[in-house]
Amino acid sequence: MSEPHVTLDPRGLDPVQQKLRGPLEDQLTSALQAATDRVRAGYAGEPVEQVCQRLLDETRSGLHPDIAAGFNPDMDEFCRVAVAIVRGGQVT
């Protein structure tokens, strides 16, 4: 099964931010994948909107507070993961 992955938009990044992009993407992806596993395991029929918010909250809780505070993901993509959890299907 494919797991969700975070990719940061490289536009507008300075050279230092560009160097940190890979490790930050790895950390965000790891937090998202762990959150996806927890939300999927605890899913009990909630609506997609609630699952999407829980996924965001769980992801942020797995990050350093400074990183979590600046993490503003594309919510359409987060909700796509939530839909896959609700449908019991594959997250790609």
WOMOKA-V712544 format. One record per residue. N is the residue number from 0. RES is the residue in one letter. SS is DSSP state (helix for helix, strand for strand, loop for the rest). PHI is phi in whole degrees, -180 to 180 (999 if undefined). NEAR is the number of other C-alpha atoms within 8 Angstrom. Layout:
n,res,ss,phi,near
N,RES,SS,PHI,NEAR
N,RES,SS,PHI,NEAR
This chain:
n,res,ss,phi,near
0,M,loop,999,5
1,S,loop,-77,6
2,E,loop,-105,7
3,P,loop,-66,10
4,H,loop,-139,7
5,V,loop,-99,9
6,T,loop,-124,5
7,L,loop,-86,6
8,D,loop,-75,4
9,P,loop,-77,7
10,R,loop,-64,4
11,G,loop,81,4
12,L,loop,-83,8
13,D,loop,-80,6
14,P,helix,-58,6
15,V,helix,-67,7
16,Q,helix,-62,8
17,Q,helix,-63,10
18,K,helix,-65,7
19,L,helix,-85,8
20,R,helix,-58,10
21,G,helix,-60,8
22,P,helix,-62,7
23,L,helix,-68,8
24,E,helix,-59,11
25,D,helix,-62,9
26,Q,helix,-66,9
27,L,helix,-65,11
28,T,helix,-63,11
29,S,helix,-61,8
30,A,helix,-64,12
31,L,helix,-65,14
32,Q,helix,-66,11
33,A,helix,-65,9
34,A,helix,-63,12
35,T,helix,-60,10
36,D,helix,-63,8
37,R,helix,-66,8
38,V,helix,-66,13
39,R,helix,-61,8
40,A,helix,-67,6
41,G,loop,-100,6
42,Y,loop,-67,10
43,A,loop,-136,4
44,G,loop,89,5
45,E,loop,-67,8
46,P,loop,-70,7
47,V,helix,-55,10
48,E,helix,-59,8
49,Q,helix,-69,8
50,V,helix,-64,14
51,C,helix,-61,12
52,Q,helix,-65,8
53,R,helix,-64,9
54,L,helix,-61,14
55,L,helix,-64,9
56,D,helix,-62,8
57,E,helix,-66,11
58,T,helix,-64,13
59,R,helix,-61,12
60,S,helix,-67,9
61,G,loop,-90,8
62,L,loop,-113,11
63,H,loop,-58,7
64,P,helix,-53,8
65,D,helix,-66,6
66,I,helix,-72,8
67,A,helix,-60,10
68,A,helix,-64,7
69,G,helix,-96,6
70,F,loop,-85,7
71,N,loop,-124,4
72,P,loop,-73,6
73,D,loop,-70,6
74,M,helix,-67,6
75,D,helix,-62,6
76,E,helix,-71,8
77,F,helix,-61,12
78,C,helix,-69,12
79,R,helix,-64,8
80,V,helix,-66,13
81,A,helix,-61,13
82,V,helix,-61,9
83,A,helix,-63,11
84,I,helix,-65,13
85,V,helix,-61,13
86,R,helix,-79,6
87,G,loop,73,6
88,G,loop,-101,7
89,Q,loop,-80,8
90,V,loop,-94,10
91,T,loop,-121,7
